[in-house]
């Protein structure tokens, strides 16, 4: 970890500042989603949660999010567990895989978002 007090003049380049802003936005979205999902997890008996049910509840409560017309929650579209956004299955990455790239992404998630209970 970088100790800001160790430098006489702590500075950050604009590229790092932009990346920090993107990371903060991503982290905020994930934590907001986790906060919305948490009551559903605590009330379910099963180990796995159907994000579809959470998403439909969220759209009803916010009334601002809708399932795209070309998206069928039951088959064509899947939901991202980090932002609750609908997406085609080909644009999602399964985090259940043991493949090298997926393991790296899981490691990055664990380091960047240690607040998430289960990754």
C-alpha positions as CSV (number, residue, x, y, z in Angstrom):
1,X,0.0,0.0,0.0
2,X,1.3,3.5,-0.8
3,X,1.8,5.6,2.3
4,X,1.0,9.2,1.3
5,X,2.9,10.5,4.4
6,X,6.1,9.0,3.1
7,X,6.4,11.5,0.3
8,X,7.2,15.2,0.6
9,X,4.8,16.0,-2.2
10,X,2.3,13.2,-2.8
11,X,0.9,13.5,-6.3
12,X,-1.2,11.5,-8.7
13,X,-1.1,11.7,-12.5
14,X,-4.3,12.4,-14.4
15,X,-4.4,8.9,-15.8
16,X,-4.3,7.4,-12.3
17,X,-6.9,9.9,-11.1
18,X,-9.3,8.9,-13.9
19,X,-8.7,5.2,-13.1
20,X,-9.4,5.8,-9.5
21,X,-12.7,7.6,-10.4
22,X,-13.7,4.6,-12.5
23,X,-12.8,2.1,-9.8
24,X,-14.7,4.2,-7.2
25,X,-17.7,4.2,-9.5
26,X,-17.5,0.4,-10.0
27,X,-17.0,-0.2,-6.3
28,X,-20.0,2.0,-5.4
29,X,-22.2,0.2,-7.9
30,X,-21.2,-3.2,-6.6
31,X,-21.8,-2.2,-3.0
32,X,-25.1,-0.7,-3.8
33,X,-26.1,-3.9,-5.6
34,X,-24.9,-6.0,-2.7
35,X,-27.0,-3.8,-0.3
36,X,-30.0,-4.4,-2.4
37,X,-29.4,-8.1,-2.7
38,X,-28.6,-8.7,1.0
39,X,-32.2,-8.8,2.3
40,X,-33.1,-11.4,-0.4
41,X,-30.1,-13.6,0.6
42,X,-31.0,-13.4,4.3
43,X,-34.6,-14.4,3.6
44,X,-33.9,-17.4,1.3
45,X,-33.4,-20.9,2.4
46,X,-31.5,-22.0,-0.6
47,X,-27.8,-21.3,-1.1
48,X,-28.3,-19.8,-4.6
49,X,-30.4,-16.7,-5.3
50,X,-32.3,-16.1,-8.5
51,X,-31.1,-12.7,-9.5
52,X,-34.2,-12.5,-11.8
53,X,-36.4,-12.2,-8.7
54,X,-34.2,-9.5,-7.2
55,X,-34.1,-7.6,-10.5
56,X,-37.9,-7.7,-11.0
57,X,-38.3,-6.5,-7.4
58,X,-35.8,-3.7,-8.0
59,X,-37.5,-2.6,-11.2
60,X,-40.9,-2.5,-9.5
61,X,-39.5,-0.4,-6.6
62,X,-37.5,2.1,-8.8
63,X,-39.9,2.1,-11.7
64,X,-37.0,3.5,-13.8
65,X,-35.4,0.3,-14.9
66,X,-37.0,-2.0,-17.5
67,X,-36.0,-5.2,-19.2
68,X,-35.0,-4.3,-22.8
69,X,-37.5,-5.5,-25.4
70,X,-34.9,-7.8,-27.1
71,X,-34.1,-9.4,-23.7
72,X,-35.9,-12.4,-22.4
73,X,-34.8,-12.9,-18.7
74,X,-35.7,-16.6,-18.9
75,X,-33.2,-17.4,-21.7
76,X,-31.7,-14.8,-23.9
77,X,-30.6,-12.4,-21.3
78,X,-28.7,-12.9,-18.0
79,X,-28.2,-10.5,-15.1
80,X,-24.8,-9.2,-13.9
81,X,-24.4,-9.9,-10.2
82,X,-22.4,-6.8,-9.7
83,X,-24.6,-4.1,-11.4
84,X,-27.9,-6.0,-11.9
85,X,-27.8,-5.0,-15.5
86,X,-29.3,-7.3,-18.1
87,X,-26.9,-8.6,-20.7
88,X,-26.6,-11.3,-23.3
89,X,-24.9,-14.4,-22.1
90,X,-22.1,-13.9,-24.6
91,X,-21.1,-10.7,-22.9
92,X,-20.9,-12.1,-19.4
93,X,-18.0,-13.9,-17.7
94,X,-18.7,-16.9,-15.5
95,X,-16.9,-16.6,-12.2
96,X,-17.4,-20.4,-11.5
97,X,-14.7,-21.3,-14.0
98,X,-11.2,-22.4,-13.0
99,X,-9.7,-21.0,-16.2
100,X,-6.6,-18.8,-15.8
101,X,-8.2,-15.5,-16.8
102,X,-11.2,-16.1,-14.6
103,X,-9.0,-16.9,-11.6
104,X,-7.2,-13.6,-12.2
105,X,-10.4,-11.7,-12.3
106,X,-11.6,-13.3,-9.1
107,X,-8.3,-12.4,-7.5
108,X,-8.7,-8.8,-8.6
109,X,-12.2,-8.7,-7.3
110,X,-11.1,-10.1,-3.9
111,X,-8.4,-7.4,-3.7
112,X,-10.5,-4.5,-5.0
113,X,-13.8,-5.4,-3.3
114,X,-13.0,-7.2,-0.1
115,X,-16.4,-6.0,1.2
116,X,-18.2,-8.5,-0.9
117,X,-19.0,-11.5,1.2
118,X,-19.0,-14.2,-1.4
119,X,-17.2,-14.0,-4.8
